[in-house]
Amino acid sequence: MTAGHLQELRRGTVVLACLVRLQRPDYGYALLESINALGILVDASTLYPLLRRLEKQGLLVSEWNTEEARPRKFYRTSPDGTELAETLQTDWRRINDALARLTTGDD
C-alpha cells in the first residue's frame, strides 16, 4: 500500500529533478547517479524512458557526443522545459508551505 503512494509522489519529483538538473547538459547515467545521490531514488529502467518522453514533448533536447571512446547521448533542458521547471517549482513550494501549515495546525 505505502509503496504505491510513494511511487506516485516520486513520479512527478523525478520529472522536476530531471528538468532542473539538466539545465547543465549531461548523459543519462551521470544524471541517474547525481539525482540518486541527492536522495531522489529512480531506476535506470524508469529514467531512460522518461528522458525519451521529455525529449519527445520538447522539454529536453539531446545530442550525441562522439569525441570519447564511447558515444554518449547528452540531454539538456529546452527553453520550454526551463519554463515548466520554474512553474513546477513554484507550485512545489506552495504545496510544501501548505503541508507545513497543516502539520503545525496553522490552517
LONU-945522 format. One record per residue: residue in three letters; x, y, z of N, C-alpha, C, O in turn. Coordinates in Angstrom, 3 decimals, padded with zeros to 6 digits. Layout:
REM LONU-945522
ATOM / ALA / X / Y / Z / X / Y / Z / X / Y / Z / X / Y / Z
...
This chain:
REM LONU-945522
ATOM / MET / 000.827 / -001.198 / 000.000 / 000.000 / 000.000 / 000.000 / 000.872 / 001.263 / 000.000 / 000.683 / 002.147 / -000.836
ATOM / THR / 001.812 / 001.347 / 000.921 / 002.685 / 002.517 / 001.004 / 003.520 / 002.676 / -000.259 / 003.712 / 003.793 / -000.741
ATOM / ALA / 004.015 / 001.571 / -000.795 / 004.883 / 001.623 / -001.977 / 004.188 / 002.311 / -003.146 / 004.818 / 003.094 / -003.857
ATOM / GLY / 002.936 / 002.043 / -003.354 / 002.195 / 002.665 / -004.449 / 002.070 / 004.171 / -004.276 / 002.188 / 004.927 / -005.240
ATOM / HIS / 001.833 / 004.597 / -003.055 / 001.728 / 006.039 / -002.789 / 003.075 / 006.729 / -002.943 / 003.158 / 007.834 / -003.479
ATOM / LEU / 004.116 / 006.078 / -002.475 / 005.456 / 006.650 / -002.651 / 005.813 / 006.759 / -004.126 / 006.419 / 007.741 / -004.554
ATOM / GLN / 005.435 / 005.751 / -004.898 / 005.711 / 005.777 / -006.333 / 004.999 / 006.950 / -006.998 / 005.580 / 007.624 / -007.849
ATOM / GLU / 003.758 / 007.197 / -006.622 / 003.016 / 008.330 / -007.180 / 003.694 / 009.655 / -006.830 / 003.820 / 010.536 / -007.680
ATOM / LEU / 004.123 / 009.789 / -005.596 / 004.792 / 011.022 / -005.167 / 006.096 / 011.224 / -005.913 / 006.407 / 012.341 / -006.325
ATOM / ARG / 006.864 / 010.157 / -006.092 / 008.173 / 010.258 / -006.746 / 008.068 / 010.536 / -008.235 / 008.959 / 011.160 / -008.812
ATOM / ARG / 006.997 / 010.086 / -008.864 / 006.877 / 010.214 / -010.317 / 007.065 / 011.674 / -010.758 / 007.891 / 011.955 / -011.627
ATOM / GLY / 006.323 / 012.577 / -010.180 / 006.460 / 013.987 / -010.545 / 007.758 / 014.589 / -010.064 / 008.303 / 015.496 / -010.692
ATOM / THR / 008.254 / 014.082 / -008.944 / 009.509 / 014.578 / -008.396 / 010.672 / 014.304 / -009.351 / 011.549 / 015.149 / -009.529
ATOM / VAL / 010.671 / 013.123 / -009.958 / 011.752 / 012.755 / -010.867 / 011.712 / 013.630 / -012.122 / 012.761 / 014.031 / -012.626
ATOM / VAL / 010.527 / 013.926 / -012.627 / 010.413 / 014.815 / -013.785 / 011.017 / 016.169 / -013.453 / 011.837 / 016.689 / -014.209
ATOM / LEU / 010.617 / 016.738 / -012.335 / 011.130 / 018.046 / -011.936 / 012.638 / 017.998 / -011.718 / 013.353 / 018.909 / -012.134
ATOM / ALA / 013.121 / 016.951 / -011.075 / 014.565 / 016.818 / -010.832 / 015.337 / 016.782 / -012.148 / 016.389 / 017.410 / -012.269
ATOM / CYS / 014.826 / 016.058 / -013.122 / 015.496 / 015.988 / -014.434 / 015.525 / 017.351 / -015.108 / 016.559 / 017.769 / -015.630
ATOM / LEU / 014.398 / 018.040 / -015.097 / 014.339 / 019.344 / -015.760 / 015.282 / 020.347 / -015.107 / 015.911 / 021.152 / -015.794
ATOM / VAL / 015.380 / 020.299 / -013.792 / 016.275 / 021.223 / -013.086 / 017.732 / 020.821 / -013.282 / 018.568 / 021.658 / -013.622
ATOM / ARG / 018.035 / 019.553 / -013.070 / 019.421 / 019.076 / -013.157 / 019.995 / 019.219 / -014.557 / 021.179 / 019.516 / -014.718
ATOM / LEU / 019.161 / 019.011 / -015.573 / 019.663 / 019.038 / -016.954 / 019.720 / 020.445 / -017.535 / 019.850 / 020.608 / -018.748
ATOM / GLN / 019.624 / 021.448 / -016.694 / 019.938 / 022.786 / -017.167 / 021.439 / 022.866 / -017.434 / 021.915 / 023.757 / -018.139
ATOM / ARG / 022.171 / 021.919 / -016.856 / 023.576 / 021.676 / -017.207 / 023.582 / 020.354 / -017.978 / 023.221 / 019.325 / -017.408
ATOM / PRO / 023.972 / 020.348 / -019.231 / 023.901 / 019.122 / -020.041 / 024.640 / 017.959 / -019.399 / 025.702 / 018.125 / -018.799
ATOM / ASP / 024.050 / 016.777 / -019.539 / 024.679 / 015.576 / -019.010 / 024.086 / 014.362 / -019.701 / 023.050 / 014.456 / -020.360
ATOM / TYR / 024.740 / 013.230 / -019.550 / 024.244 / 011.991 / -020.144 / 023.468 / 011.207 / -019.088 / 023.578 / 011.477 / -017.892
ATOM / GLY / 022.693 / 010.245 / -019.543 / 021.742 / 009.546 / -018.697 / 022.310 / 008.947 / -017.431 / 021.765 / 009.163 / -016.349
ATOM / TYR / 023.399 / 008.196 / -017.541 / 023.930 / 007.522 / -016.363 / 024.430 / 008.524 / -015.315 / 024.229 / 008.320 / -014.118
ATOM / ALA / 025.070 / 009.588 / -015.755 / 025.541 / 010.613 / -014.814 / 024.355 / 011.294 / -014.124 / 024.415 / 011.603 / -012.934
ATOM / LEU / 023.286 / 011.522 / -014.875 / 022.069 / 012.088 / -014.288 / 021.508 / 011.145 / -013.242 / 021.156 / 011.568 / -012.140
ATOM / LEU / 021.426 / 009.878 / -013.581 / 020.918 / 008.861 / -012.662 / 021.718 / 008.865 / -011.361 / 021.145 / 008.873 / -010.272
ATOM / GLU / 023.035 / 008.860 / -011.483 / 023.901 / 008.861 / -010.301 / 023.706 / 010.133 / -009.473 / 023.636 / 010.064 / -008.246
ATOM / SER / 023.618 / 011.276 / -010.123 / 023.540 / 012.532 / -009.369 / 022.213 / 012.685 / -008.644 / 022.195 / 013.134 / -007.498
ATOM / ILE / 021.105 / 012.326 / -009.274 / 019.832 / 012.502 / -008.573 / 019.640 / 011.430 / -007.500 / 019.034 / 011.695 / -006.462
ATOM / ASN / 020.151 / 010.225 / -007.743 / 020.097 / 009.206 / -006.689 / 020.941 / 009.623 / -005.495 / 020.543 / 009.398 / -004.352
ATOM / ALA / 022.100 / 010.227 / -005.738 / 022.970 / 010.681 / -004.651 / 022.295 / 011.749 / -003.796 / 022.592 / 011.888 / -002.609
ATOM / LEU / 021.387 / 012.497 / -004.409 / 020.656 / 013.531 / -003.677 / 019.474 / 012.970 / -002.897 / 018.820 / 013.693 / -002.146
ATOM / GLY / 019.200 / 011.667 / -003.080 / 018.085 / 011.044 / -002.372 / 016.806 / 010.947 / -003.172 / 015.777 / 010.523 / -002.646
ATOM / ILE / 016.853 / 011.334 / -004.435 / 015.705 / 011.178 / -005.333 / 015.935 / 009.864 / -006.064 / 016.625 / 009.819 / -007.082
ATOM / LEU / 015.352 / 008.800 / -005.536 / 015.665 / 007.467 / -005.999 / 014.873 / 007.095 / -007.246 / 013.645 / 007.181 / -007.277
ATOM / VAL / 015.609 / 006.680 / -008.270 / 014.990 / 006.280 / -009.528 / 015.848 / 005.180 / -010.146 / 017.074 / 005.196 / -010.027
ATOM / ASP / 015.200 / 004.237 / -010.799 / 015.895 / 003.161 / -011.501 / 016.174 / 003.570 / -012.935 / 015.462 / 004.396 / -013.506
ATOM / ALA / 017.204 / 002.993 / -013.504 / 017.526 / 003.247 / -014.914 / 016.357 / 002.869 / -015.816 / 016.109 / 003.533 / -016.823
ATOM / SER / 015.641 / 001.809 / -015.461 / 014.512 / 001.363 / -016.283 / 013.357 / 002.362 / -016.271 / 012.470 / 002.299 / -017.123
ATOM / THR / 013.365 / 003.259 / -015.333 / 012.372 / 004.339 / -015.277 / 012.925 / 005.603 / -015.921 / 012.217 / 006.296 / -016.651
ATOM / LEU / 014.199 / 005.901 / -015.648 / 014.783 / 007.161 / -016.099 / 014.913 / 007.258 / -017.615 / 014.533 / 008.274 / -018.198
ATOM / TYR / 015.435 / 006.237 / -018.255 / 015.693 / 006.347 / -019.696 / 014.417 / 006.533 / -020.513 / 014.405 / 007.368 / -021.417
ATOM / PRO / 013.343 / 005.792 / -020.236 / 012.090 / 006.080 / -020.958 / 011.559 / 007.486 / -020.658 / 010.979 / 008.137 / -021.527
ATOM / LEU / 011.763 / 007.946 / -019.414 / 011.334 / 009.300 / -019.058 / 012.095 / 010.337 / -019.865 / 011.497 / 011.294 / -020.358
ATOM / LEU / 013.406 / 010.166 / -020.011 / 014.198 / 011.110 / -020.801 / 013.709 / 011.156 / -022.241 / 013.608 / 012.234 / -022.826
ATOM / ARG / 013.406 / 010.001 / -022.816 / 012.903 / 009.968 / -024.198 / 011.547 / 010.654 / -024.302 / 011.279 / 011.373 / -025.265
ATOM / ARG / 010.688 / 010.427 / -023.302 / 009.361 / 011.062 / -023.316 / 009.481 / 012.580 / -023.192 / 008.813 / 013.316 / -023.918
ATOM / LEU / 010.332 / 013.052 / -022.272 / 010.505 / 014.503 / -022.109 / 011.097 / 015.133 / -023.363 / 010.760 / 016.262 / -023.717
ATOM / GLU / 011.977 / 014.401 / -024.028 / 012.537 / 014.908 / -025.289 / 011.446 / 014.977 / -026.357 / 011.359 / 015.963 / -027.090
ATOM / LYS / 010.636 / 013.962 / -026.448 / 009.546 / 013.938 / -027.431 / 008.549 / 015.070 / -027.177 / 007.959 / 015.604 / -028.116
ATOM / GLN / 008.366 / 015.429 / -025.912 / 007.463 / 016.523 / -025.545 / 008.096 / 017.895 / -025.753 / 007.435 / 018.917 / -025.568
ATOM / GLY / 009.372 / 017.924 / -026.135 / 010.054 / 019.192 / -026.359 / 010.594 / 019.842 / -025.094 / 010.983 / 021.010 / -025.114
ATOM / LEU / 010.621 / 019.098 / -023.997 / 011.096 / 019.651 / -022.734 / 012.590 / 019.442 / -022.527 / 013.216 / 020.120 / -021.713
ATOM / LEU / 013.157 / 018.491 / -023.277 / 014.598 / 018.249 / -023.303 / 015.051 / 018.224 / -024.759 / 014.269 / 017.923 / -025.661
ATOM / VAL / 016.307 / 018.540 / -024.971 / 016.945 / 018.356 / -026.278 / 018.172 / 017.487 / -026.037 / 018.704 / 017.436 / -024.928
ATOM / SER / 018.612 / 016.807 / -027.085 / 019.760 / 015.928 / -026.907 / 020.696 / 016.019 / -028.092 / 020.319 / 016.448 / -029.183
ATOM / GLU / 021.921 / 015.605 / -027.848 / 022.904 / 015.476 / -028.925 / 023.909 / 014.414 / -028.511 / 024.177 / 014.202 / -027.328
ATOM / TRP / 024.449 / 013.759 / -029.517 / 025.434 / 012.717 / -029.268 / 026.821 / 013.320 / -029.173 / 027.198 / 014.162 / -029.989
ATOM / ASN / 027.578 / 012.891 / -028.182 / 028.982 / 013.252 / -028.052 / 029.775 / 012.017 / -028.478 / 029.764 / 010.989 / -027.801
ATOM / THR / 030.452 / 012.139 / -029.595 / 031.220 / 011.005 / -030.121 / 032.726 / 011.249 / -030.003 / 033.522 / 010.536 / -030.614
ATOM / GLU / 033.112 / 012.252 / -029.222 / 034.521 / 012.591 / -029.082 / 035.279 / 011.614 / -028.181 / 036.500 / 011.497 / -028.285
ATOM / GLU / 034.570 / 010.919 / -027.308 / 035.219 / 009.973 / -026.415 / 035.126 / 008.571 / -027.006 / 034.474 / 008.362 / -028.029
ATOM / ALA / 035.774 / 007.628 / -026.364 / 035.795 / 006.249 / -026.869 / 034.389 / 005.666 / -026.965 / 034.088 / 004.891 / -027.872
ATOM / ARG / 033.535 / 006.046 / -026.023 / 032.164 / 005.539 / -026.009 / 031.200 / 006.691 / -026.281 / 031.142 / 007.638 / -025.496
ATOM / PRO / 030.443 / 006.630 / -027.375 / 029.477 / 007.711 / -027.658 / 028.423 / 007.805 / -026.550 / 027.943 / 006.791 / -026.043
ATOM / ARG / 028.082 / 009.021 / -026.193 / 027.074 / 009.247 / -025.158 / 026.082 / 010.286 / -025.641 / 026.444 / 011.271 / -026.285
ATOM / LYS / 024.831 / 010.042 / -025.315 / 023.771 / 010.993 / -025.647 / 023.627 / 011.958 / -024.471 / 023.288 / 011.556 / -023.358
ATOM / PHE / 023.889 / 013.225 / -024.738 / 023.770 / 014.258 / -023.722 / 022.416 / 014.945 / -023.845 / 021.969 / 015.277 / -024.943
ATOM / TYR / 021.781 / 015.148 / -022.712 / 020.487 / 015.827 / -022.653 / 020.670 / 017.175 / -021.980 / 021.559 / 017.360 / -021.149
ATOM / ARG / 019.817 / 018.105 / -022.352 / 019.735 / 019.378 / -021.629 / 018.312 / 019.879 / -021.704 / 017.569 / 019.537 / -022.624
ATOM / THR / 017.940 / 020.681 / -020.745 / 016.590 / 021.224 / -020.669 / 016.402 / 022.273 / -021.758 / 017.241 / 023.157 / -021.932
ATOM / SER / 015.303 / 022.170 / -022.481 / 014.975 / 023.141 / -023.524 / 014.380 / 024.400 / -022.873 / 014.069 / 024.392 / -021.682
ATOM / PRO / 014.222 / 025.468 / -023.643 / 013.553 / 026.652 / -023.079 / 012.150 / 026.335 / -022.543 / 011.771 / 026.839 / -021.486
ATOM / ASP / 011.378 / 025.512 / -023.253 / 010.057 / 025.112 / -022.741 / 010.192 / 024.312 / -021.453 / 009.382 / 024.463 / -020.538
ATOM / GLY / 011.215 / 023.457 / -021.378 / 011.454 / 022.678 / -020.171 / 011.841 / 023.553 / -018.991 / 011.426 / 023.300 / -017.860
ATOM / THR / 012.637 / 024.581 / -019.255 / 013.024 / 025.517 / -018.198 / 011.805 / 026.257 / -017.669 / 011.656 / 026.444 / -016.461
ATOM / GLU / 010.941 / 026.674 / -018.575 / 009.713 / 027.375 / -018.175 / 008.833 / 026.455 / -017.329 / 008.301 / 026.874 / -016.301
ATOM / LEU / 008.682 / 025.206 / -017.760 / 007.882 / 024.254 / -016.990 / 008.511 / 023.998 / -015.625 / 007.799 / 023.941 / -014.622
ATOM / ALA / 009.829 / 023.842 / -015.571 / 010.510 / 023.607 / -014.297 / 010.256 / 024.756 / -013.323 / 010.035 / 024.525 / -012.135
ATOM / GLU / 010.286 / 025.977 / -013.816 / 010.021 / 027.132 / -012.951 / 008.591 / 027.100 / -012.425 / 008.352 / 027.380 / -011.250
ATOM / THR / 007.644 / 026.761 / -013.288 / 006.242 / 026.666 / -012.877 / 006.058 / 025.561 / -011.842 / 005.385 / 025.757 / -010.830
ATOM / LEU / 006.656 / 024.401 / -012.099 / 006.529 / 023.274 / -011.167 / 007.181 / 023.583 / -009.826 / 006.652 / 023.207 / -008.780
ATOM / GLN / 008.323 / 024.264 / -009.846 / 008.994 / 024.611 / -008.592 / 008.154 / 025.581 / -007.775 / 008.081 / 025.461 / -006.552
ATOM / THR / 007.525 / 026.533 / -008.433 / 006.654 / 027.481 / -007.731 / 005.504 / 026.739 / -007.069 / 005.182 / 026.990 / -005.908
ATOM / ASP / 004.889 / 025.832 / -007.805 / 003.774 / 025.073 / -007.244 / 004.255 / 024.136 / -006.139 / 003.573 / 023.962 / -005.129
ATOM / TRP / 005.429 / 023.531 / -006.331 / 006.012 / 022.656 / -005.308 / 006.162 / 023.428 / -003.993 / 005.796 / 022.927 / -002.930
ATOM / ARG / 006.696 / 024.633 / -004.072 / 006.887 / 025.447 / -002.861 / 005.546 / 025.781 / -002.205 / 005.426 / 025.752 / -000.980
ATOM / ARG / 004.540 / 026.097 / -003.021 / 003.216 / 026.422 / -002.492 / 002.635 / 025.216 / -001.758 / 002.103 / 025.353 / -000.657
ATOM / ILE / 002.738 / 024.039 / -002.369 / 002.218 / 022.821 / -001.747 / 002.997 / 022.496 / -000.473 / 002.402 / 022.131 / 000.541
ATOM / ASN / 004.312 / 022.625 / -000.521 / 005.143 / 022.362 / 000.651 / 004.769 / 023.291 / 001.806 / 004.661 / 022.859 / 002.954
ATOM / ASP / 004.575 / 024.566 / 001.487 / 004.174 / 025.520 / 002.526 / 002.813 / 025.153 / 003.115 / 002.614 / 025.233 / 004.327
ATOM / ALA / 001.887 / 024.755 / 002.260 / 000.556 / 024.366 / 002.741 / 000.637 / 023.138 / 003.642 / -000.014 / 023.088 / 004.686
ATOM / LEU / 001.430 / 022.154 / 003.245 / 001.590 / 020.954 / 004.079 / 002.240 / 021.290 / 005.418 / 001.871 / 020.736 / 006.453
ATOM / ALA / 003.205 / 022.198 / 005.388 / 003.850 / 022.617 / 006.635 / 002.831 / 023.274 / 007.565 / 002.835 / 023.030 / 008.772
ATOM / ARG / 001.960 / 024.105 / 006.999 / 000.931 / 024.739 / 007.824 / -000.055 / 023.709 / 008.374 / -000.515 / 023.834 / 009.509
ATOM / LEU / -000.379 / 022.698 / 007.576 / -001.293 / 021.649 / 008.037 / -000.681 / 020.870 / 009.194 / -001.365 / 020.564 / 010.171
ATOM / THR / 000.593 / 020.552 / 009.089 / 001.222 / 019.728 / 010.135 / 001.447 / 020.504 / 011.433 / 001.534 / 019.904 / 012.504
ATOM / THR / 001.541 / 021.829 / 011.344 / 001.720 / 022.626 / 012.554 / 000.385 / 023.152 / 013.090 / 000.350 / 023.810 / 014.130
ATOM / GLY / -000.694 / 022.868 / 012.393 / -002.001 / 023.322 / 012.829 / -002.304 / 024.764 / 012.484 / -003.218 / 025.352 / 013.063
ATOM / ASP / -001.562 / 025.351 / 011.556 / -001.766 / 026.744 / 011.163 / -002.725 / 026.870 / 009.985 / -002.621 / 027.810 / 009.197
ATOM / ASP / -003.640 / 025.946 / 009.865 / -004.581 / 026.006 / 008.743 / -005.764 / 026.818 / 009.159 / -006.691 / 027.007 / 008.371
